[in-house]
Amino acid sequence: MFCNRCGTEARLGQKFCAECGGALEPAVEATQPIAVVDDTGGNDQLPDPPATAELPVTVDLPAPPDGGADDADGDDAAGDDGDPGSENDEDDEDDEDDDTSSTGPMPAPVGAPQLYDLALDEPDLLRDTPAAPVAGPSPSAGTSGATTTVVAGTATDQLPPATAPLLSDPADGTGALGGFRIGVVSGLGLVAGMTALFGMFTRVIAIRTDARTPAFDTGDWLVADLGTNLPGAMIVALVMLLAGVIGAGFRQRWAAGLAGGAGLAITGWVALTIGLSERPIESAVDAVSRPTTEAFTVTITRDVGYWVLLAAGVLGFLTFAVSLASAGRDRRRGLNPWIASLGAVAAVIAAAGPLIPQGTATLDDNWSPGSGGLGLPTWFVVGRLVQLGLLAYTGVIGFLLVRRYGLGLAIGGMTVSVWLALSTLLGLGDAPVGPGFANPGQRGSEIELHAVTIVGLIALVGLTVVAVIAAYDQAAREYR
C-alpha cells in the first residue's frame, strides 16, 4: 500500500501517511465480486463482460383533483364516482403485485467493477500526481473483457546517454553527431589547405644575372630555402586545418574554431614566408643601384609559388571569416573565466617576445628597420608583424570568448608559432627561423629566441591544455 500523494509505503490498514499526513485510500474499490473464469477449456479469450440489466425507473406523480384528466375518451365516467367494485380496484391490485414499482427514483446503473491492481497504484517518484484512474470496459469490445488504463506520460525514443557526449556539440542542438556535410567552412578550408600545400613545393622566386662575380645571391628559392623549418610549420597547420574541416562537416563548434584558427595561422605563415622571399630580391635591387665598372643585368621573377602562397593566405583568412558563424553562444556553460584570462595574457606575452630589441636596436626598429634593426625590407617587416599579430589575436579572442569555438580558435592559431619556436630551440635544419623571424638587433647566422618568447609560448600551451581538461570535466559534470 502506497500514499497517493508522496508515494511513501504504508502498512496495511493504516489510515494516514506518516510522511505527508494525507489520507490513505485505495485507488480503486471493488463493489461487487468478479466471476472467476474457468480457463480449462483451452480458450485464450476472456468471456464477455456480464450484461447490466437496465431497471425501469418510475416516478409517482400526484393525481389530478377531479380525476378527469386521465380520461381522454370519456369511457371511464362511471369509475370516477369512487365505486369499490369498479375496474380501478383491479388496476390497484395489479400495481400492488408489481415488484418494480417504487416511491422514489432508482439510482443509475454503475459500470462493471474491477479488481484492485497494485501495479496501477505505484507511486510516481518524479511527480506528485494522483493515481491513474482505471477505465471501464469498452462498449465495442465484443470478445474481450480486459480493461484499458490511460496513464499520462512522455514518449521517448532513446534512453539518456550514460556518458557525456564530449565530441557532440552541434549548433542545431540535436545532441548527436549527424551525417557529414561539406559546408562553407569545410569547403574553404579544404581549398586553402590544398593551395598552401601546392605553393609549398613550387618555386617562389628566381634571380638570374650575367655578372661574373655577383654581390648577391642568385638561383631559385622554394619555401624550404627561405627557412628550413617553414615546411614543418605548414604541415602542422594543415593537420589542424584538416581536423577542423572534418569536425566542421559534422557541425561541431569547436571544429569550426579550430579550422578558423588554423586558417589564420596559415595566413600568418604566408605573410612571414613572402616577407622572407623579399630579402634576396631587396639584395639584388640594392646591388644594381650601386655604381660599378661592370655592366650586367639582373632578372627577378616572382614565380608561381609566390602568387599561390598569397592566394593560400587569402583563403585562410576567408576560412576564419566564415567560421565566425559558429562563434555564437552554444548550449553549454562557458569555460572557466580565470583560465581564459591567463591564456589571453600568455598569448600577448608570446607575441610580444620577438618584438623586444636586443643590443643597440630600439623598439622602433620593429616597424622601421635601419642600421640597428633587422636590416630587412619593408615588406618583410609587414609580414613579420602580421604573423605575430595573428598569434596574439587568436589567443586573446579565442580565450576570452570562453566558448568551445574560441578554444579551437586559440589552438589552431598557435600551431605555426609553437612549431617555429620548438624547431629553433632544438636546432632542426640548417637555417631555422623563429616566430617573427628574430628579435631586432640580433646578430649572427643562428637565431636565438628571447626568454620572454619562450616563457610566453610555454604558458600558452600549458594553459591551453588546462582549458581543454577543464572543458572535458565540465561537460562530464553536466551529464552526471
MITORVEX-308603 format. One record per residue (C-alpha): x, y, z; residue in three letters. Coordinates in steps of 0.5 Angstrom, whole numbers, padded with zeros to 4 digits, always signed. Example, Ala and Ser with C-alpha at 12.3 -4.5 7.8 and 13.67 -1.06 7.14 Angstrom:
BEGIN
+0025-0009+0016ALA+0027-0002+0014SER
//
This chain:
BEGIN
+0000+0000+0000MET+0003+0007-0002PHE+0001+0014-0001CYS-0002+0017-0007ASN+0001+0024-0006ARG+0008+0023-0004CYS+0009+0015-0006GLY+0011+0013+0001THR+0010+0006+0003GLU+0005+0005+0009ALA+0003-0001+0013ARG-0004-0005+0011LEU-0010-0002+0015GLY-0006+0005+0016GLN-0011+0011+0015LYS-0006+0017+0015PHE+0001+0018+0011CYS+0007+0018+0016ALA+0011+0023+0012GLU+0005+0028+0009CYS-0001+0027+0013GLY-0005+0025+0008GLY-0011+0020+0008ALA-0009+0013+0005LEU-0015+0011+0001GLU-0014+0005-0005PRO-0014+0008-0012ALA-0020+0003-0014VAL-0025+0000-0009GLU-0029-0007-0011ALA-0036-0006-0010THR-0038-0013-0013GLN-0035-0020-0013PRO-0032-0021-0020ILE-0034-0028-0023ALA-0028-0033-0024VAL-0027-0035-0031VAL-0025-0043-0032ASP-0019-0043-0037ASP-0019-0050-0037THR-0023-0051-0044GLY-0017-0048-0048GLY-0020-0042-0050ASN-0015-0036-0049ASP-0020-0031-0050GLN-0024-0028-0044LEU-0031-0028-0043PRO-0036-0023-0045ASP-0037-0018-0039PRO-0044-0019-0036PRO-0049-0015-0038ALA-0052-0010-0034THR-0060-0010-0033ALA-0063-0004-0034GLU-0068-0003-0029LEU-0074+0002-0030PRO-0075+0008-0026VAL-0082+0010-0024THR-0084+0017-0021VAL-0090+0018-0017ASP-0094+0024-0020LEU-0100+0027-0016PRO-0107+0025-0018ALA-0111+0031-0021PRO-0116+0033-0017PRO-0122+0032-0021ASP-0119+0025-0024GLY-0122+0027-0031GLY-0115+0029-0034ALA-0113+0022-0035ASP-0120+0020-0039ASP-0118+0022-0046ALA-0124+0019-0049ASP-0130+0019-0043GLY-0130+0012-0043ASP-0129+0011-0035ASP-0134+0016-0033ALA-0137+0011-0028ALA-0131+0010-0025GLY-0130+0017-0022ASP-0135+0016-0017ASP-0131+0012-0013GLY-0134+0006-0013ASP-0131+0000-0010PRO-0133-0005-0015GLY-0130-0001-0021SER-0125-0003-0025GLU-0120+0001-0022ASN-0120-0003-0016ASP-0117-0009-0021GLU-0111-0004-0023ASP-0110-0002-0016ASP-0109-0010-0014GLU-0104-0011-0020ASP-0100-0005-0018ASP-0099-0008-0011GLU-0097-0014-0014ASP-0091-0011-0019ASP-0085-0011-0015ASP-0082-0006-0020THR-0086+0000-0017SER-0082+0005-0013SER-0084+0011-0009THR-0077+0014-0011GLY-0072+0015-0017PRO-0068+0009-0017MET-0060+0010-0018PRO-0057+0010-0024ALA-0053+0003-0026PRO-0046+0003-0025VAL-0040+0000-0029GLY-0037-0007-0029ALA-0033-0007-0022PRO-0025-0008-0023GLN-0020-0011-0018LEU-0015-0007-0014TYR-0009-0007-0018ASP-0003-0006-0014LEU+0002-0004-0020ALA-0003+0001-0022LEU-0002+0005-0015ASP+0005+0005-0015GLU+0008+0012-0013PRO+0011+0017-0018ASP+0017+0019-0016LEU+0018+0024-0021LEU+0012+0028-0020ARG+0007+0029-0014ASP+0001+0026-0018THR-0005+0022-0016PRO-0006+0015-0018ALA-0008+0014-0025ALA-0016+0012-0026PRO-0018+0005-0028VAL-0022+0006-0034ALA-0029+0001-0035GLY-0030-0004-0040PRO-0030-0001-0047SER-0037-0002-0050PRO-0034-0004-0057SER-0030-0010-0054ALA-0034-0016-0056GLY-0029-0021-0055THR-0025-0019-0049SER-0026-0016-0042GLY-0020-0013-0041ALA-0019-0006-0038THR-0015+0000-0041THR-0011+0004-0037THR-0009+0011-0039VAL-0003+0014-0036VAL+0000+0021-0038ALA+0007+0021-0040GLY+0012+0023-0045THR+0014+0018-0050ALA+0022+0018-0052THR+0026+0014-0057ASP+0032+0013-0053GLN+0035+0013-0046LEU+0039+0019-0044PRO+0047+0018-0045PRO+0051+0014-0040ALA+0057+0019-0041THR+0058+0026-0043ALA+0058+0027-0051PRO+0064+0031-0051LEU+0065+0031-0058LEU+0058+0033-0059SER+0056+0040-0060ASP+0052+0041-0066PRO+0049+0048-0067ALA+0042+0045-0068ASP+0042+0042-0061GLY+0041+0035-0063THR+0046+0032-0058GLY+0048+0027-0063ALA+0053+0027-0069LEU+0050+0028-0075GLY+0052+0026-0082GLY+0058+0029-0085PHE+0056+0035-0090ARG+0061+0040-0093ILE+0059+0047-0091GLY+0063+0053-0093VAL+0068+0053-0087VAL+0070+0046-0089SER+0070+0047-0097GLY+0074+0054-0096LEU+0079+0050-0091GLY+0080+0044-0096LEU+0081+0049-0102VAL+0086+0054-0097ALA+0090+0047-0095GLY+0091+0045-0102MET+0093+0051-0104THR+0098+0052-0099ALA+0101+0045-0100LEU+0102+0046-0107PHE+0105+0053-0106GLY+0110+0050-0101MET+0113+0045-0107PHE+0113+0050-0112THR+0119+0056-0114ARG+0117+0062-0110VAL+0122+0067-0113ILE+0128+0066-0118ALA+0134+0071-0119ILE+0138+0071-0125ARG+0144+0075-0127THR+0150+0075-0133ASP+0155+0079-0128ALA+0162+0075-0127ARG+0162+0076-0119THR+0155+0078-0117PRO+0155+0081-0110ALA+0148+0078-0109PHE+0145+0071-0108ASP+0142+0068-0115THR+0138+0062-0116GLY+0131+0059-0115ASP+0128+0059-0108TRP+0123+0054-0105LEU+0120+0055-0098VAL+0125+0051-0095ALA+0130+0055-0098ASP+0127+0061-0094LEU+0127+0057-0087GLY+0129+0050-0086THR+0123+0049-0081ASN+0118+0053-0085LEU+0115+0047-0089PRO+0114+0043-0082GLY+0110+0049-0079ALA+0106+0049-0085MET+0105+0041-0084ILE+0103+0042-0077VAL+0098+0048-0079ALA+0095+0043-0085LEU+0094+0038-0080VAL+0090+0042-0075MET+0086+0045-0081LEU+0084+0038-0083LEU+0082+0036-0076ALA+0078+0043-0076GLY+0075+0041-0083VAL+0072+0034-0081ILE+0069+0037-0075GLY+0066+0042-0078ALA+0063+0038-0083GLY+0059+0035-0077PHE+0057+0042-0075ARG+0062+0042-0069GLN+0063+0049-0066ARG+0070+0047-0063TRP+0072+0045-0070ALA+0070+0051-0074ALA+0074+0055-0069GLY+0080+0050-0070LEU+0079+0051-0078ALA+0079+0058-0077GLY+0085+0059-0072GLY+0089+0054-0077ALA+0087+0059-0083GLY+0089+0065-0079LEU+0096+0061-0078ALA+0097+0060-0085ILE+0096+0067-0087THR+0101+0069-0082GLY+0106+0064-0084TRP+0105+0066-0091VAL+0106+0073-0089ALA+0112+0071-0086LEU+0115+0067-0092THR+0113+0072-0097ILE+0117+0077-0093GLY+0123+0073-0093LEU+0123+0072-0100SER+0124+0079-0101GLU+0130+0079-0097ARG+0134+0076-0103PRO+0130+0081-0108ILE+0132+0087-0104GLU+0139+0085-0104SER+0139+0084-0112ALA+0136+0091-0113VAL+0141+0094-0108ASP+0147+0091-0112ALA+0144+0094-0118VAL+0143+0101-0116SER+0151+0102-0114ARG+0156+0104-0119PRO+0160+0099-0122THR+0165+0098-0127THR+0162+0092-0130GLU+0155+0092-0134ALA+0151+0087-0132PHE+0143+0085-0132THR+0139+0082-0127VAL+0133+0078-0128THR+0128+0078-0122ILE+0122+0073-0122THR+0116+0072-0117ARG+0114+0066-0119ASP+0108+0061-0119VAL+0109+0059-0112GLY+0110+0067-0110TYR+0102+0068-0112TRP+0100+0061-0110VAL+0102+0063-0103LEU+0099+0069-0103LEU+0092+0066-0105ALA+0093+0061-0100ALA+0094+0067-0095GLY+0087+0070-0097VAL+0084+0063-0097LEU+0086+0062-0090GLY+0083+0069-0088PHE+0077+0067-0091LEU+0076+0061-0087THR+0077+0064-0081PHE+0072+0070-0083ALA+0066+0064-0085VAL+0068+0060-0079SER+0065+0066-0074LEU+0058+0064-0076ALA+0059+0058-0071SER+0062+0063-0065ALA+0055+0065-0062GLY+0053+0062-0055ARG+0053+0055-0055ASP+0048+0050-0051ARG+0053+0049-0046ARG+0056+0053-0040ARG+0062+0058-0041GLY+0069+0056-0040LEU+0073+0058-0034ASN+0074+0065-0034PRO+0080+0065-0030TRP+0084+0060-0034ILE+0081+0064-0040ALA+0084+0071-0038SER+0091+0068-0036LEU+0091+0065-0043GLY+0090+0071-0046ALA+0096+0074-0042VAL+0100+0069-0044ALA+0098+0070-0052ALA+0100+0077-0051VAL+0107+0075-0048ILE+0109+0070-0053ALA+0107+0075-0059ALA+0111+0081-0056ALA+0117+0077-0054GLY+0120+0077-0061PRO+0119+0085-0061LEU+0124+0086-0055ILE+0130+0090-0058PRO+0137+0087-0057GLN+0144+0090-0057GLY+0144+0097-0060THR+0137+0096-0063ALA+0131+0100-0061THR+0123+0099-0061LEU+0122+0103-0067ASP+0126+0098-0071ASP+0121+0093-0071ASN+0117+0098-0076TRP+0122+0102-0079SER+0129+0098-0080PRO+0135+0101-0080GLY+0142+0100-0079SER+0141+0098-0072GLY+0135+0094-0073GLY+0134+0088-0077LEU+0136+0090-0084GLY+0131+0087-0088LEU+0126+0090-0093PRO+0120+0094-0091THR+0115+0088-0094TRP+0119+0083-0089PHE+0117+0088-0083VAL+0110+0088-0085VAL+0109+0080-0086GLY+0113+0079-0079ARG+0108+0084-0075LEU+0102+0080-0079VAL+0105+0074-0076GLN+0106+0076-0069LEU+0099+0080-0069GLY+0095+0074-0071LEU+0098+0070-0066LEU+0096+0075-0061ALA+0089+0076-0064TYR+0087+0068-0064THR+0090+0067-0057GLY+0086+0074-0054VAL+0080+0073-0058ILE+0080+0065-0057GLY+0081+0065-0050PHE+0076+0071-0048LEU+0070+0068-0052LEU+0070+0063-0046VAL+0067+0058-0051ARG+0069+0052-0055ARG+0069+0056-0061TYR+0074+0060-0058GLY+0078+0055-0055LEU+0079+0052-0062GLY+0081+0058-0065LEU+0087+0059-0060ALA+0089+0052-0061ILE+0089+0053-0069GLY+0092+0060-0068GLY+0098+0058-0064MET+0101+0052-0068THR+0106+0055-0073VAL+0109+0060-0068SER+0110+0054-0063VAL+0113+0049-0068TRP+0118+0055-0071LEU+0120+0056-0063ALA+0121+0049-0062LEU+0125+0047-0068SER+0129+0053-0067THR+0131+0051-0060LEU+0132+0044-0062LEU+0136+0047-0068GLY+0132+0043-0073LEU+0135+0044-0080GLY+0141+0049-0082ASP+0137+0055-0082ALA+0131+0055-0078PRO+0127+0062-0076VAL+0123+0063-0070GLY+0117+0067-0069PRO+0117+0073-0073GLY+0124+0071-0075PHE+0128+0074-0070ALA+0129+0080-0065ASN+0131+0087-0067PRO+0139+0088-0067GLY+0140+0080-0066GLN+0147+0079-0070ARG+0150+0072-0073GLY+0147+0067-0077SER+0144+0063-0072GLU+0137+0066-0069ILE+0136+0065-0061GLU+0129+0066-0058LEU+0128+0071-0053HIS+0127+0069-0046ALA+0120+0072-0046VAL+0118+0069-0052THR+0120+0062-0049ILE+0116+0063-0043VAL+0110+0066-0046GLY+0109+0060-0051LEU+0110+0055-0045ILE+0105+0059-0041ALA+0100+0059-0047LEU+0101+0052-0049VAL+0100+0050-0042GLY+0094+0054-0040LEU+0091+0051-0047THR+0092+0044-0044VAL+0089+0046-0037VAL+0083+0049-0041ALA+0082+0043-0045VAL+0082+0039-0039ILE+0077+0044-0035ALA+0072+0044-0041ALA+0072+0036-0041TYR+0071+0036-0034ASP+0065+0041-0034GLN+0062+0037-0040ALA+0062+0031-0036ALA+0059+0034-0030ARG+0053+0037-0034GLU+0051+0029-0036TYR+0052+0026-0029ARG
//
